Amino acid sequence: MTDTDQYAVKQEPYYRPVGDETELFEAAHAARMPVMLKGPTGCGKSRFVSWMAWRLQRPLVTVACNEDMTAADLVGRYLLDADGTRWQDGPLTLAARIGAICYLDEVVEARQDTTVVIHPLTDHRRVLPLEKKGELVEAHPDFHLVISYNPGYQNLMKDLKPSTKQRFGALHFDFPEAETEAEILVHEAGVDRTTAERLVQVGQRGRNLKGHGLDEGISTRLLVYAGQLIARGIAPGAACRMALVHPITDDPDLRDTLEAAVDTHF
Ligand code: ADP
């Protein structure tokens, strides 16, 4: 027996809604419609899922997908132990059995043949065939599949198959508008409102460089990091360089541009 309690979200995570995502997700959940959260990294997708799991009182099983992931990593495999072989459910199978929200984070990172294992779970069948074990798992009525997907990383080699995409309703996420993002920084980093607003301005400068040498702008997550350093007494300039400038570029010109933006605001 699995201890489902360990997958419960026991305390309310802090999440600041930015639009109608809450009611849309709730309706999709009620319909058990698989949901795709689209948006850049560090904009609040994972936080939103854990908050929804808490609101809906459902266990949450999260899988960070990567390119080495195989279908067995999702569905399970036989393991050898002292008594012989033993089947071990993978996280997707576990979530289907216990009726969890299963969040496959950055699913596009996984190889396409891996992604295909979710197909029978995402249509009216709601089943998961464990071919190696010869078992057909029928998903628990509460099972709900959620994936995240960053269109910014998209290239021809790495995109979801249309047959996969067409199985999901999609919610579009982006960095919050300035006022909201400042509010998030005050809460998450513990900085004062003025510092939060300045950090947001630096972030917006970085986001304007997207496509001009930067693949991704400065995320809310990085702004939170910068704020956390400042809240611990680090000078804002040094905090911004560590959290906002150096992680996102190796290009000296871009670094100078971003550092100039930091110096303008702090
Ligand atoms: P993603 O899953 O999109 O990569 P996360 O959900 O991990 O990003 O968000 C990164 C961080 O940004 C969170 O840990 C949180 O501090 C902050 N954050 C972003 N958006 C919000 C929001 N709407 N409410 C609360 N925190 C947020």
Residues whose N, C-alpha, C, O or C-beta is under 5 A from the ligand:
A	BS01	ADP	Y14 Y15 R16 P40 T41 G42 C43 G44 K45 S46 R47 F48 I184 E188 T220 R221 V224
